[in-house]
Amino acid sequence: MRDSIDFKNTDIKTLFRKLLLPTVLGMIFSALFVITDGIFVGKGIGSDALAAVNIVAPLWLFSTGVGLMFGVGASVVASIHLSHGKVKVARINITQSVVISSLLLMCTSALFCSFAPQVVKLLGGSERLTPLAVEYMLWFVPFSLFTALLNSGMFFLRLDGSPNYAMMCNAVSAIINIILDYVFIFQLGWGMMGAAFATSLGTMVGGLMTLIYLLRFSRNVGIYRIKLSWKSMRLTCRNIGYMIRLGSSAFISEASIASMMFLGNYVFISHLGESGVAAFSIVCYFFPIIFFALGVWVAEKIQGKFKYARKLHWRQGILAAEILILFIVGFIPTEYNMLANAMASFACAMQVQSFRKVNGYSYASTMCIGNLRSGTAALSGYFREKKPKQMEQAMYYFGIIFMFALGAGIGGNLSIHFGTRMIWVSCVFLTISFLLMFVEKYKHFHEEHEHMSI
């Protein structure tokens, strides 16, 4: 069951190779878990059911965020102790994270289920969607602790040198969910209860596989019986504080997505209705993803072919393509919004792939979540280590987020009044950036010429 990875004696390249494939495959299975759920619910129950699942999705993201937070925090703390040969202390840290995260989610799950109709209303559910959302919620939320355990367990298993088993936990969870979705929805006709129960059983099996490994098969990172003395409780609180501070950026990332879904539920239901929310979640989600991937691929090809071009920098070529694409989007009628979204996603991907640093800091130019994670991590590091460089880094990221939010807010309001052609304002700013790159190129050429003259 255990993989043969020795972190202490194996060279970095070998470690990277052994960890990369199972980690990526595990992420693919996690994505497959979510995507197939939507397909089965949409095909087998209907558009209202799909919209109802979208309503309660922030609760799933909450449990995922808790799992990632404790997974990141505890694995960092445990790895430090392992580097000093303190295996027992590392095991105690892992046990503390599993117990506290499970207790936290048991309490929140009980609270959510006790006030299920009110929670659904708060999340943006309409009168028509509330019964479906409540039914799904009551069969899914009680199993949230297994969702968290599956997500945090991935970090613990990899830290113990078992990335293949971590991947297998995700794979088994996804496969069980797919099979049971088909059986419960199409064969037994259990509707929303069946969809939620299939998801819950899938995550429960994955979580139990993780727990069994930690109890029976771990080498260094496993479950250890902790004391219940007053001193032990104080040390537990201290360690949990360390874990939360280290893993808070992961939780904030999930909470940011949950917040966007929460706001989206309100906006789409008020403007498009229940069927519109379901249609948006299916059509406007998968097509932009495909075109986003295609945009990254095209940008990478352009960089490889024109990286050493003299007359025009390859990034200027990317900007020119973006300007043309967004200019065309401005002419597309609103009934073809799917095509417009796909083309905008294509341009967005080219932008993200081509412009990835500002003043030496990696960033995402067209989205907030990664920047929010990096900025929060830098700010947390500053409060812990008091290094001015970390505060400067945090301010860069938060400044980028502020400008992004400002542009999104202004653009959203103006587009309501002036229509889709407001996207041409983006073309104006991209054109300015395109021309500024000529200035920068001339400046570098002039400096090199002066240096050669000397």
Buried (B, 14 or more C-beta within 10 A) or exposed (E): EBBEBEBEEBEEEEBEEBBEEBBEBBEBBBEBBEBBBBBBBBEBBBBBBBBBBBBBBBBBBBBBBBBBBBBBBBBBBBBBBBEEEBBEBBBBBBBBBBBBBBEBBEEBBEEBBEEBEEBBBEBBBBEBBBBBBBBBBBBBBBBBBBBBBBBBBBBBBBBBBBBBBBBBBBBBBBBBBBEBBBEBBBEEEBBBBBBBBBBBBBBBBBBBBBBEBBEEBBEBBBBBEBEEEEEEEEBBEEBBEBBBBBBBBBBBBBBBBBEBBBEBBEEBBEEBBBBBBBBBBBBBEBBBBEBBEBBBEBBEEBBEEBEEEEEBBBBBBBBBBBBEBBBEBBEBEEEEBBBBBBBBBBBBBBBBBBBEEBEEBEBBBBBBBBBBBBBBBBBBBBEEEEEEEBBEBBBBBBEBBEEBEEEEEEBEEEBEEEEBEBBBBBBEEBBEBBEEBEEEBEEEEEEEEEEEEE
